[in-house]
Amino acid sequence: MLKVTFAHMGNSYIPFRTLLSELGLDPVVPPPITRRTITLGLKLAPEFVCFPLKVNLGNYVEAIESGAECIFMAGGVGPCRFGYYGELQREILHQANYPVEFLVLEAPKTHWTELWDKIKRYVPKHRLVDLFNAARLAWLKAKALDDFDDLLNRIRPLEKWPGTTTKVQTAFYRALDEAGMIRDIHIVHQRGLEELRAIAITPDDSVLRIILLGEIYMVLEPQVNFQIERVLGEMGVEVSRTIYFARWVYETLFLSLVKPDWRKKYDLLAKPYLSNFVGGHGIETVAYTVKAAANNYHGVIELAPFTCMPEIVAMQVLPEVSRKLSIPVLSVIIDEHAAEAGVRTRLEAFIDLLKHRHWKNEADKRHFIRTG
Amino acid sequence: MKIGIPRGLLYYWYGHLWEEFWQECGCETVVSASTDHQIMLSGIKVALDELCLPMKIFIGHIKWLAPVTDLIMIPHLIKIEKDAYICPKFMGLPDLVRHTLPALRNQFLVVKVGPKNIDMIQCLRSAASRKGIKTPSKNNLVDSSKQTGNSPALTICNTYRNSLPGNESTLTIGLLGHPYCLYDAGFNLNFLQILTENQINFLTPEMIPPEFQGVGSGKLNKKMFWTLGRSQLDSLDWMLRDSGVKVDGFIHLTPFACGLEAIIGDMMERRIKAAGKPFLRLNLEEHSGEAGIITRLEAFISLLQYRERVPKKVPC
């Protein structure tokens, strides 16, 4: 069996593992990202390339060490650098004497069967139906993960005993990873949600609500963003992520086929501030900041890797959004030199500011009601 | 009406076209002064730290033009060729300058090129009509087919190369980088001047004959979707194989933390090393000092001279 690997991105390894093994391949999930992964990637990658590429390279090297022979990844057509990751990583790994094959899945140019032909080379015995079945299982898992994480982020700030939700989360991830049939997935999914709802909480009406947005990899991968969701949750802040893996796949793969103007809602929201497509998640970052202000969120945290071009354009625009719509925004830039303490300090300061602001607003409101 | 053209970014490719167009329209054109410390500082002051230095310099040029012109042209170049962007920052340029310099908003004359219509003259026309500037009939206008004969980039190249004392120069260096890095003396701290003073001949990407365009980038497995990447890979291939001059070494001038150059530079470095040529990369930013550049350049030149003298192949 061909040993296939892929890069980590948050919990996406769970659906990927299912997808590949259902297709009769042997998935080699890279070991969890550690300092060693990052160091391995740094050695190979160019200095100013974005951080996700460096971590990906580290993932690949560690996966090759555990026997991977082929790398599956997605492509793109720019202007964001992600579209050229595959080419650059192939050159880098081959030069560093890692004889590994690359399968870069590009958006088909002529007909969608082009994509299947490409995959077919690796799974000669399978039919298109098998791919759909495999994709269905993977999709269900991805969807379950999204649902679970969404609810989890709302419960974590209220938990009575710190760490309970994280424990439930770890158990859920493991159970879902092991589930093999559609029925199992449904059961694990439902049981996970029930377990979350059963966690002892201390209800609190004045909990701070913030939106976490920015570049997809930085938002989704807890090992590079210093587990920002957990840290914020434990500080008693309700985090709403704007990027969920299943939804992102649904939008980029499915919606762009059947409804090409699905991005319009983002374009319209961002238009007064950023009226041009800049690649990556630039427009979404601005659009969700506007949305956060409209929906009375208390703050916005933007995550971006160092030298990320789309996020830099958004970052230049965000102060104006923040001023005009009166929503505090914190931009956190992360690369291999970022340290947990540094990020944590900034988060704490930001949350303090939000708390004070919230408290003052409430006090003003009460004063207004009392005095008319 | 006075129209200001900032001497930054792709002015070095299209400056002559822009100037001619606006003059044909009966407008007076003012090109901002060459980048100096003052211009750079005024840009740095207002721009976001994360922006690259060429963008900050561009903003500095806009500020220089603001008091002396009625309108300032913002070239919003999304695409200048099919299937290739320039850079996300170019794509968001009008938004960038609008938010950095909110007071000058009404003075901006945005010329949007792409993503559908990539004909420079047609785009200039529609930008002019949007501002109520009359454009002359078609025949009078410059042809938009790429007449790079007298583009600012080549003019600068020729001035420096003409001042080289003919045969005495023995070394030729291939210069790689974006046009606004190679030709902006304020950005690269008079790099071309230093080269000519050391009697070193140089080739730049803009000197590539049209028949070699698309050759180097065509050798890639995947089509590159950045214009400035394509042009550099084309010219690298040309310099390595077909330029008719033996290129002794390569220097890559890049802005600090440039997103594209991180990828393109790495690919070029690999190709140059495979060809067995020495390679020097200079990252420039607002804190760069001339002395640092000179020291590294001198060391690089000594290396080239040594390789020239010693017939055996010196590893690089």
Interface residues (C-beta under 8 A of the other chain):
Chain A: P46 E47 F48 V49 C50 G75 V77 G78 P79 C80 R81 G83 Y84 G86 E87 L88 R90 E91 I92 Q95 V104 E106 Y273 L274 S275 N276 F277 V278 G279 G280 G282 F306 T307 C308 M309 P310 I312 V313 M315 Q316 V317 P319 E320 I333
Chain B: A47 L48 E50 L51 H76 I78 D83 A84 Y85 I86 C87 P88 K89 M91 G92 P94 D95 L96 H99 T100 P102 P115 L220 N221 K222 M224 F225 W226 F256 A257 C258 G259 L260 E261 A262 I263 G265 D266 M267 R270
